[in-house]
């Protein structure tokens, strides 16, 4: 309620909306997505709002729309690691493109080798490599 009050008091403050979105994401992704969309409306260059909004859309089962959102995040800041992780997951899980996913996971690891998602990214990158090898008719490494 404190974060909602901050948004009500400062409706034109993208940071207030961003804090609310972060808080809502684990329990109310629909409301979080609305808050991320408000951030983007107020600050079109907010890479976090584009990336995490895209992730929520992916989790809702809309990979093409999710990819568009995450692509906007990458366009705003190509060095934002989370966008590459999300892009990789969308390509791998949502669009059945494991080879493209591997490139995104490798980009994440180049940008954030010790990042909070690095271990998870390494594991999923290995799975994507194996899936890409099977897709190409080669045995998995």
N, C-alpha and C positions, 0 to 999 in steps of 0.2 A: 504493500500500500504506500510505502514511502517513495518508492520509485514511480508509482503511478501519480502520486502527488507532485513529484518533480516534473513529470511530463506535463501535467495540467498547469503548473506554474510557469513552465518554460516550453510551450508547445513548438517553438521554433528552434530549439536546441537539439541538434542531432545527437549529441552525447547523452542527453537524458533519455532519448528514445533507444539508443544503443544499449545503455545500461539496463533498461527495462527488457529489451529483447534477450540479452544474455541471461537475465534472471528467469524469463519465461520459457526459454528454449527447452529445458529438460522436462517440464511438466505440461506446457501448453504451446506446442509448436505452431498451432494456427495463429495464436495471439502473438507469438514471437515473430512469425513471418510478417504479420501486419506491422509490427514495430520496426523490423528491418526494412520493410518497404517504405515506411515513413522516413527512416534515416536516409535512404537513397533519394527520396523526393527532396529532402532538405539539403543533402550533401551527395550529389551524384558520383563523387570520387571516393566514397567511403568503401574501401576494398573489403573490409570485414563484413559489412552489411550485404554486399553482393555475394560474397563467398558463402557465408553462413545461411543466407536466404536460399541460395542454390542448394545447399546441403539439405535443408528442410524439405525443399521441393523434391529432391531425389528420394528422401525417405518416404515421401508421400506417393512414390511410384510414378513420377513424371520425369524420366531421365532427360528427354530432349529439352524441356523447359529448364530443368536444373542446369544442364550444360550451358544453355544460353546465359543464365545468371552468373555461373562461375566463370565463363569466358569473359564476361564484363569485368569481373574482379581481376582476372589476369591482365586484361587490357589496361586497367587502372594502375596496377602494380605487379609486373611480372615477377618480382622478387618476394611476393607474399606466399610463404610455403604452404599454408593451409589450403589455399586455392588449388594448388597443384595436387595435394592429397585428395581433395574432394573431386577434382576433375578426373583423376585416376580411378577413383572408386566408381564414379558415374560411368566412365568408359568401360570398366571391367564388369561391374555388376549390372548396370542398367542398359548398356548398349552393346554388350558382347564384343568388345574391342580390347582384348588383353594386351596386344602389342602396343597400342596407343597408351594404355594404362601404364605399362612399364616405363615409358618415357616420362610420364608425369610423376610417377613414384621416384624415379631417379632424380628428377628436378627437385622434388621436395628434399631428398637426401643431400643433394648438393647445397641447397640453401640452408638447411637446418639439420646437419648430420647428428646433432645431439638434441634435437627438438623433442617436445613432449610426445609426439606421435612417431618418432623415428623407429622404434622397435616394431610397432604395428605396421609401419610402412614397409620395413624390410620383409616382414612375413608375408604381407599381401603382394609385394613385388615378386617374391619367389613363386607364389601361387599364380600370378599373372604370367610370369615367364613360362611356367610349366603349361599353362593353358594356351599360350601363344605357340609354343613348340608343338603341342598336339594339334592345334588348328592348322599348322603348316605341314603336318604329316611327319614331323620329326619326333623322335622319342624325347620325353622330358628329360632335362639334365639332372 
